[in-house]
Amino acid sequence: EPEVTQTPSHQVTQMGQEVILRCVPISNHLYFYWYRQILGQKVEFLVSFYNNEISEKSEIFDDQFSVERPDGSNFTLKIRSTKLEDSAMYFCASSENLVNQPQHFGDGTRLSIL
Amino acid sequence: AQSVAQPEDQVNVAEGNPLTVKCTYSVSGNPYLFWYVQYPNRGLQFLLKYITGDNLVKGSYGFEAEFNKSQTSFHLKKPSALVSDSALYFCAVRDITGGGNKLTFGTGTQLKVEL
């Protein structure tokens, strides 16, 4: 069964550094998402992306965050200047369409900011 | 605004017994509802969804869920629990009428199935 793959599985970064989290969505999917889960808290929506542009974003997704689909397969989340509170598990997801298909999630990248 | 409540942090059940994991939701319009399961160090794995039609939906691994509009609930059930069902379960909602495509998740319920 096709899967969403995320790399790296664990990223350790110094505060203030830029970090890029990578995702390869399922190949025929058109909608892409990032969520995060701070340790012990609920999974929170960050951003959705369709047709090469952001379709929706949350309050968390401020100017420090950006997303990009640099080629036909990758989908990236960039945090420009990381803060301690960015430490979390970041999940990428994709779906075939918007209307009634579920979002399929990757295994996540654990981001640790020192 | 949309929200999901999972009132139980943990549910314990004996193997072979039926299990229920509770979920209630709040949306301004019509909901799409989902259950996901998370095993340790893994992502969220889709179990089942309610979009429209039959209130009882069946999903993977013998799980089912019942949509109750009057009680705004979408409880997850399984007739006979297995030890391998032990995991973290998340209920999620998408407000199809209010627009947007984000999923809003509950806080999760840890299911522990014991021999």
Chai-1 contact restraints between the chains, C-beta under 6 A:
chainA,res_idxA,chainB,res_idxB,connection_type,confidence,min_distance_angstrom,max_distance_angstrom,comment,restraint_id
A,K42,B,F105,contact,1.0,0.0,6.0,A-B,restraint_1
A,K42,B,T107,contact,1.0,0.0,6.0,A-B,restraint_2
A,V43,B,F105,contact,1.0,0.0,6.0,A-B,restraint_3
A,F45,B,K102,contact,1.0,0.0,6.0,A-B,restraint_4
A,S48,B,N101,contact,1.0,0.0,6.0,A-B,restraint_5
A,E56,B,G100,contact,1.0,0.0,6.0,A-B,restraint_6
A,E56,B,K102,contact,1.0,0.0,6.0,A-B,restraint_7
A,F91,B,G43,contact,1.0,0.0,6.0,A-B,restraint_8
A,L98,B,N101,contact,1.0,0.0,6.0,A-B,restraint_9
A,N100,B,I51,contact,1.0,0.0,6.0,A-B,restraint_10
A,P102,B,F34,contact,1.0,0.0,6.0,A-B,restraint_11
A,P102,B,F46,contact,1.0,0.0,6.0,A-B,restraint_12
A,P102,B,K49,contact,1.0,0.0,6.0,A-B,restraint_13
A,F105,B,G43,contact,1.0,0.0,6.0,A-B,restraint_14
A,F105,B,L44,contact,1.0,0.0,6.0,A-B,restraint_15
A,G106,B,G43,contact,1.0,0.0,6.0,A-B,restraint_16
A,D107,B,R42,contact,1.0,0.0,6.0,A-B,restraint_17
A,D107,B,G43,contact,1.0,0.0,6.0,A-B,restraint_18
A,G108,B,G43,contact,1.0,0.0,6.0,A-B,restraint_19
